[in-house]
Amino acid sequence: MIRIDSYDPAWANRFTELGLSLRSALGDVAVRIDHIGSTAVPGLAAKPIIDIQISVSSLEPVEPFRMPLEALGYVYRPDNPERTKRYFREPPGTPRTHIHVRKLGSFSQQFPLLLRDYLRTHPEELPPYETLKRSLAAQHPDDRTAYTNAKLPWFWQTIQRADTWSQATGWEPAPTDA
């Protein structure tokens, strides 16, 4: 069931713990390890799932990152249809965590960082987004695909504003989070 929780500062602490563990296991294979998604934006309500993006120099072969992640208990999902990332889920019995491994410098790697940083610096964007998420969760409580698809217009409109902001400010991703 889709549940939207009010912002919880513990999300940042949880990411810090996970990030340290991931950095230790992956070493230089992970060029960046970043907290992404709504739980990475202070003040934003979210599904209580920590999204972590690991940026690597290449998605193939997968073994350099798959083996250390699996050793930590993460579950590789090779059936993920999104071909611009490799996807892992939390170890069984632990709080929900999604690991998105993406190629450094790719659009799919830059997109969540830009969106996160834009939302962090534009708090006026948070209340309407939270209202949308709560409304869509009520409309699609058991259908993650429908919920996600219904948010797409918001994402594309917001990324256009974020791109304008990035061009005006010279935005570049901050140093890696872990």
KOLNUTI-376858 format. One record per residue (C-alpha): residue in three letters; residue number from 0; x, y, z. Coordinates in Angstrom, 1 decimal. Layout:
BEGIN
('ala' NUM (X Y Z))
...
// end
This chain:
BEGIN
('met' 0 (0.0 0.0 0.0))
('ile' 1 (1.3 3.5 -0.9))
('arg' 2 (1.8 5.5 2.3))
('ile' 3 (3.0 9.1 2.3))
('asp' 4 (4.5 10.1 5.6))
('ser' 5 (5.4 13.6 6.9))
('tyr' 6 (9.1 14.4 6.6))
('asp' 7 (11.2 12.6 9.1))
('pro' 8 (14.7 13.8 9.9))
('ala' 9 (15.6 10.2 10.7))
('trp' 10 (15.6 9.6 6.9))
('ala' 11 (18.8 11.6 6.6))
('asn' 12 (20.4 9.7 9.5))
('arg' 13 (19.4 6.4 7.9))
('phe' 14 (21.0 7.4 4.6))
('thr' 15 (24.2 8.4 6.4))
('glu' 16 (24.4 4.9 8.0))
('leu' 17 (23.7 3.2 4.7))
('gly' 18 (26.0 5.5 2.8))
('leu' 19 (29.0 4.7 5.1))
('ser' 20 (28.4 1.0 4.7))
('leu' 21 (28.0 1.3 0.9))
('arg' 22 (31.2 3.4 0.6))
('ser' 23 (33.1 0.9 2.7))
('ala' 24 (31.9 -2.0 0.6))
('leu' 25 (32.2 -0.4 -2.9))
('gly' 26 (35.3 1.8 -2.5))
('asp' 27 (36.3 3.5 -5.7))
('val' 28 (33.8 1.5 -7.8))
('ala' 29 (31.3 4.0 -6.5))
('val' 30 (32.3 7.4 -8.0))
('arg' 31 (29.4 9.0 -6.1))
('ile' 32 (26.9 7.8 -3.5))
('asp' 33 (23.9 10.2 -3.1))
('his' 34 (20.7 10.4 -1.2))
('ile' 35 (18.0 11.0 -3.8))
('gly' 36 (14.2 11.1 -4.0))
('ser' 37 (11.7 12.8 -1.7))
('thr' 38 (13.3 11.5 1.6))
('ala' 39 (16.4 13.5 0.6))
('val' 40 (14.5 16.8 0.6))
('pro' 41 (14.1 18.3 4.1))
('gly' 42 (10.5 19.2 4.8))
('leu' 43 (9.0 17.0 2.0))
('ala' 44 (6.5 14.3 2.8))
('ala' 45 (7.4 11.0 1.2))
('lys' 46 (7.0 7.3 1.0))
('pro' 47 (9.3 6.1 3.8))
('ile' 48 (11.7 4.5 1.3))
('ile' 49 (15.4 5.6 1.2))
('asp' 50 (16.5 6.0 -2.4))
('ile' 51 (20.2 5.9 -3.0))
('gln' 52 (22.0 6.5 -6.2))
('ile' 53 (25.4 5.0 -6.8))
('ser' 54 (27.2 6.5 -9.7))
('val' 55 (29.7 4.2 -11.5))
('ser' 56 (31.9 4.7 -14.5))
('ser' 57 (30.2 1.8 -16.4))
('leu' 58 (27.1 -0.3 -15.9))
('glu' 59 (28.8 -3.3 -17.5))
('pro' 60 (30.1 -5.6 -16.3))
('val' 61 (27.8 -5.5 -13.2))
('glu' 62 (30.1 -7.7 -11.0))
('pro' 63 (32.2 -4.9 -9.6))
('phe' 64 (29.2 -3.4 -7.8))
('arg' 65 (26.8 -6.3 -7.8))
('met' 66 (29.1 -8.6 -5.7))
('pro' 67 (29.7 -6.0 -2.9))
('leu' 68 (26.1 -5.0 -2.8))
('glu' 69 (24.9 -8.6 -2.6))
('ala' 70 (27.5 -9.3 0.1))
('leu' 71 (25.7 -6.5 2.1))
('gly' 72 (22.4 -8.4 1.6))
('tyr' 73 (21.0 -6.2 -1.2))
('val' 74 (18.9 -8.0 -3.7))
('tyr' 75 (19.7 -7.5 -7.4))
('arg' 76 (16.7 -7.1 -9.6))
('pro' 77 (18.0 -7.9 -13.1))
('asp' 78 (14.4 -7.8 -14.5))
('asn' 79 (14.1 -4.1 -13.9))
('pro' 80 (12.9 -2.7 -17.2))
('glu' 81 (14.8 0.6 -16.9))
('arg' 82 (17.9 0.0 -18.9))
('thr' 83 (19.8 3.1 -17.8))
('lys' 84 (20.3 1.7 -14.3))
('arg' 85 (20.8 -1.4 -12.3))
('tyr' 86 (18.4 -1.8 -9.5))
('phe' 87 (18.8 -3.4 -6.0))
('arg' 88 (16.3 -3.7 -3.1))
('glu' 89 (17.0 -3.7 0.6))
('pro' 90 (18.2 -6.8 2.4))
('pro' 91 (15.2 -9.0 3.5))
('gly' 92 (13.8 -7.9 6.9))
('thr' 93 (15.3 -4.4 6.8))
('pro' 94 (13.6 -1.0 6.1))
('arg' 95 (12.7 -0.3 2.5))
('thr' 96 (15.7 0.9 0.5))
('his' 97 (16.1 1.3 -3.2))
('ile' 98 (19.6 1.3 -4.8))
('his' 99 (19.8 2.9 -8.2))
('val' 100 (23.2 2.3 -9.9))
('arg' 101 (23.6 4.7 -12.8))
('lys' 102 (26.4 5.7 -15.2))
('leu' 103 (28.2 8.8 -14.0))
('gly' 104 (27.4 11.8 -16.2))
('ser' 105 (24.3 10.2 -17.9))
('phe' 106 (21.0 12.0 -18.1))
('ser' 107 (19.4 9.4 -15.8))
('gln' 108 (22.2 10.1 -13.2))
('gln' 109 (22.0 13.9 -13.4))
('phe' 110 (18.1 14.1 -13.4))
('pro' 111 (17.6 13.0 -9.7))
('leu' 112 (20.4 15.1 -8.5))
('leu' 113 (19.1 18.2 -10.3))
('leu' 114 (15.5 17.6 -9.1))
('arg' 115 (16.7 17.0 -5.5))
('asp' 116 (18.9 20.1 -5.4))
('tyr' 117 (16.2 22.3 -7.1))
('leu' 118 (13.6 21.2 -4.5))
('arg' 119 (16.0 21.7 -1.6))
('thr' 120 (16.5 25.3 -2.7))
('his' 121 (12.9 26.0 -3.6))
('pro' 122 (10.7 25.2 -0.6))
('glu' 123 (7.7 26.9 -2.2))
('glu' 124 (7.6 23.8 -4.5))
('leu' 125 (7.1 21.4 -1.6))
('pro' 126 (3.5 22.0 -0.5))
('pro' 127 (1.9 21.5 -4.0))
('tyr' 128 (4.0 18.4 -4.6))
('glu' 129 (3.0 17.0 -1.2))
('thr' 130 (-0.6 17.7 -1.9))
('leu' 131 (-0.3 15.9 -5.3))
('lys' 132 (1.4 12.9 -3.8))
('arg' 133 (-1.2 12.5 -1.0))
('ser' 134 (-4.0 12.8 -3.5))
('leu' 135 (-2.5 10.3 -5.9))
('ala' 136 (-1.8 7.9 -3.1))
('ala' 137 (-5.4 8.1 -2.1))
('gln' 138 (-6.5 7.5 -5.7))
('his' 139 (-4.0 4.6 -6.3))
('pro' 140 (-3.4 3.1 -2.9))
('asp' 141 (-2.4 -0.3 -4.2))
('asp' 142 (-1.0 0.5 -7.7))
('arg' 143 (2.6 1.9 -7.6))
('thr' 144 (2.7 2.1 -11.4))
('ala' 145 (-0.4 4.2 -11.7))
('tyr' 146 (0.8 6.4 -8.8))
('thr' 147 (4.1 6.9 -10.5))
('asn' 148 (2.7 7.5 -13.9))
('ala' 149 (0.2 10.1 -12.6))
('lys' 150 (3.2 12.1 -11.2))
('leu' 151 (4.9 12.3 -14.6))
('pro' 152 (3.4 15.6 -15.7))
('trp' 153 (4.6 17.2 -12.4))
('phe' 154 (8.1 15.8 -12.9))
('trp' 155 (8.5 17.1 -16.4))
('gln' 156 (7.1 20.5 -15.5))
('thr' 157 (9.3 20.7 -12.5))
('ile' 158 (12.4 19.5 -14.3))
('gln' 159 (11.9 22.3 -16.9))
('arg' 160 (11.9 24.9 -14.0))
('ala' 161 (14.9 23.1 -12.5))
('asp' 162 (16.8 23.3 -15.8))
('thr' 163 (16.1 27.0 -16.1))
('trp' 164 (17.4 27.4 -12.5))
('ser' 165 (20.4 25.3 -13.3))
('gln' 166 (21.3 27.4 -16.4))
('ala' 167 (20.9 30.7 -14.4))
('thr' 168 (22.9 29.5 -11.4))
('gly' 169 (25.5 27.3 -13.1))
('trp' 170 (24.4 24.3 -11.0))
('glu' 171 (26.6 21.4 -10.7))
('pro' 172 (26.0 18.5 -8.3))
('ala' 173 (27.5 19.0 -4.9))
('pro' 174 (30.2 16.6 -3.8))
('thr' 175 (29.0 13.0 -3.2))
('asp' 176 (27.0 12.5 0.0))
('ala' 177 (29.0 9.4 1.1))
// end
